Amino acid sequence: MSGGVDSSVAALLTLEQGMDCAGSMMKLFTDDNIAETLTDACGSSPEGGDAREIADKLGIPFYLADFTKEFGEQVIRRFVQSYQNGETPNPCVICNRYLKFDRLFVLAKELGKEYLATGHYARAEADKGSGRMHLKKGKDPAKDQSYVLYSLTQDKLRHTLFPLGGLTKAQVREIAHERGFFNAKKQESQDICFVPNGSYADFIRKNATREIQEGRFVDMDGNDLGKNKGVIHYTVGQRRGLGLSAAAPLYVCSINAKDNTVVVGPNGALYAKTLIARDINLIPVEKLDAPIKAHARIRYKQQEQAATIWQLDEETLRIEFDSPQRAITKGQSAVIYDGDTVIGGGTICEVRK
């Protein structure tokens, strides 16, 4: 429970199914590093705040789980290292994998609970033929969160409930309003929960494992164009904030953290058809014995695109799109779909043009 309307209604609906419920909020920040700008962020309330109040209203026990150490090691550390390596990570994917659907499961078992119910807009269904669990999109296309859940294993899916999977956001708010929840109209945070004011570079510089040094901009032919502020300040597809003057618009086309160079070029240079993804997880099957035709998404809100997928080894996929895709970015997740069913995904580690 985060204190938001989604997890609050998820708790209500689970309770109304007759289950023996308890609420829990992950405490992700120590008291001395909670900036005022983070007071409504997930895991920022030192005492549970709105989440505890909703649990009290529902009459269920509430537990504040102190995961500050784990969050620092598993999420913040990986986030910072990824940027230092010239990547652009999705911390929500990391948090789901290592905290919400890992460490929180351990707590559930310690409390004697069989399932973890969550306010994500997604669905988990058992396939009658194979007996395997499938992860499916939420019914509300505007709120579907299956993309950030692709790392869920069979065991996790068998013990996860998605009460909101068949609802729209409007329906969830209406349920909250009808039950007198004070957070029925509470707005959602759009920024990364642990980065004040969206200033990624300042946060990374403060938590970096090595000194952030300036580097050079180069064009597609390797010609020097001037000084950059350090690779942590840039992401593939970026146009603004480069500080370069040119006859035509320039975009960040690739980032080389080893020599601290940022390659810039025209918009057309951003397109590529093939990527390699590592640290993969497949859901309906153990492995891909042969190439498959499916659709894939290279960022959270992108519409899926037709592609062919090969499994190269236990940890790696190759995805080749039918049409070139703009700004495929290392560190982001590539997630594969068959209709509304998630086949799996991984972290983009290589882009082949």
Helices and strands as residue ranges (DSSP letters): H 5-16, E 23-27, G 31-33, G 36-38, H 49-58, E 62-66, H 68-71, I 72-76, H 77-84, H 91-95, I 96-103, H 104-110, E 116-117, E 122-126, E 133-137, G 146-149, H 154-158, E 160-161, H 169-178, G 196-198, H 200-207, E 215-218, E 224-228, G 231-233, E 251-256, E 261-265, G 267-270, E 271-282, E 292-297, E 305-313, E 316-326, E 333-338, E 341-352
